Amino acid sequence: MIDFKKFNSVISLTSYFTSDEKCKQAIIQSHWSDGDVVCPYCGGHHCVVRKNGKFRCKACRRNFSCLVGTIFENTKLPLIKWFLAMYFISSHKKGISSYQLATNIEVTQTTAWYMLQKVRLLYPQSDAEAFDGTVECDEVYIGGKEKWKHKSMRTPKTQGHSTKTKTPVFGMMERSTFENEKGEGEFVLLLELLVVCHLQ
């Protein structure tokens, strides 16, 4: 995945990625950092670049672009909008809604929701590390209240924390301490170990 930490603002991001070609160059460098372009169809190495910017595999003789096999494949949106979406998603610690993302990058809410699902696939959850020490847990039920719906749209027997119309989400945080510059221990929550899962 492209590292957006070097961009400290949206202005610096959009100033650098001024065209789809620059975005594609960043994808190529991220995908094949060693310069060895691998064919996504047959796995052949050392594919050559053509005049139109696409690559050609010497083994299976198929042409492909750097977007094949990525979340950008077959997209009709400018790549800068995808990059902005990834920037906003990664810079919001508490997450960003599809409505807010749609406003920020000027797309429809449906498109923003689709982009959110695609980008979240780039953050796979790993069970390689276990929690240690004090772990804080909490739960929340995502969904609107039935009393605000029209009578014809209400679902019966959904009072309280019902999973018929709400999605339960469970989160965990590891509590730990670290030493500051003065050598004093300070309390901190390790947000990077946050685990969120749907209990359905």
N, C-alpha and C positions, 0 to 999 in steps of 0.2 A: 504494500500500500504506500501511496505517496505521503511523505512526511510534511505536514503543514506547520510544524512547530517553528520553522524559520520565518514564517509570515506572522507578524505581530498585529496585523489589522486587515480588514477587508480591502482597504485601499492598496496595500502592498501586494496583496494576492492578485487583484485585478490589474494592477500595473505591470506585474510580471507576466501573467498569462493573458496576453492581448489577442490571441488567435487560437483556432483549433490546432494549428500546426505546433505551436508551443506546448499545448496540452498533450498532444500525441508524443512529442519528444520526451516529456516528463514521464509518460506511461512507458515508453520504450526503455528509458534509463532505469525505471523502477522494476520493470518486468525482466529485462535482460541486462543487468548491471555489468556483467562481464563482457558484453559485446557479442556474445554467441546467441544469435536469434534462433529459437527452436520452433519448429513447425507444430502448431496446435493440433494438426490432423494425424500426422504419422510419427511425430517426435524426432524428425530429422534435424540435424544441427547445421550451423553455418549457412542459414538461408540468406539469399542475396536480396538487396533492395532494388526496386525498379524505379523508373523515372516518375511514375505517378505516386510514389511514396509507399506503395504496398511492397510486401515481401513475396519472394517466390522460393518454394522448397525445391532443392535439387533432387530429392529422392522421389517424392510423389508428384512433383511438378504442379502443385496447386498454389494459387495466389491467395494471400490473406493479409489483413491489416493488423495493426497492433491492438485493435479493439476486440478481436476474436478471443473468446474465452474469458472476457472480463465483464463487469457489470455494465459497461458502456456499449456492448455489442448490440447492433441494430437500433441504437438510440437515434431519435430524430432531434433531440435537444442539443444545443451547443455544449461542448465539453466544459466550458467555463461555468455553466450552471451546475453541472455535476460536481466540479471542483468546489464551487461555493457551497453546495449542499454538504459536502464532506467537511468543509471548514466549519460551517455552522454547527453541524452535529457533533464534531469533535471538540468544539470550543465551549459548548453549553454543558456544564457539569451535570445539571439535572435533566438534560434531554431537551428536545425541541419538538413541538407538535407539528403535524402536517399542515395545519392552518398557518402557523407562524412561518414555516419554511416556504409555503406557497407565496406568502406576501414578500418574503425576503428576496426570492429569486424570480418572482413574477411568472409563476406557473399556476395551473389549477390545483385545487386541493387533492384531487385524485392522483394527479401526476406526482405531487409532493409525497403523498403516502406511498406510492410505488417506489419512489427514489429512496425513501427512508428504509423500506424493507430491503432493497438492494444493498444499500450502504451498510446496514446492520450485519449483513452476511460477511462483511470484511472483518468483523470483530468476533471471531469464534470463541466460544467459552471453553476453557481448558480446565480439567480436573487434576492437572499435574501438581498443583500446589494446594495444600490443605490449610484450613484455618487453625490458628494457634492462640492460646491465651483466652482473653475475654472477647466474646463475639456477641454483637448486638443484632437482634432480629426484629423485624416488624412486617406487618402485612397491610394491604390496602385493597379495596374492591373498586375497580374502575367501571363506571357506568352511571347513567342518569337515574334519577329517582322516578318511580312509577307515578307518583302523585302529580308530576308535571306533564305527564302524557295525557292525550285524549283518552276518554274511557274506552273507546273502541280499540285503542292501541295498547292498553295495559295487559300485562301478563298476570294471571291470578296466582296467589300464594307466593309472592316474591318480596315479602316484608323482610327487612333487615339485610343480612349478608347472604342473599340468595345468589347462586351461581347460574340461575336460569337466564338472567339478563345482565349479570355483571361478571367481569373477569377478575379472579383473585390473583394478586401479585405478591410474592414473598421475597423479601430482601434480607441480606446479611452483610454486616460490616465487622471487620476485625479491629478491635481496639488495641492500640500499641503505644509505645513511648519512644522518643528519640532524644538525644542530647543536643542542646543548642550550642551556640558559640561559647557560652559561659560554662558549659559542662553540666547544666541543669537539665533534668528530665522534663520533657513536655509531653502532654497528652495529645494524641492525634488519632484520627480515624483513617484507616487505609482504604480510601475510596476506590483505588484501583482493583481491590479485591471484592468489589461489590458484585453480588450474584443476584440476578433477577430471573425468576422463572414463573411460567404460567402453571397453575395447579389445576389442570383439567384432565 
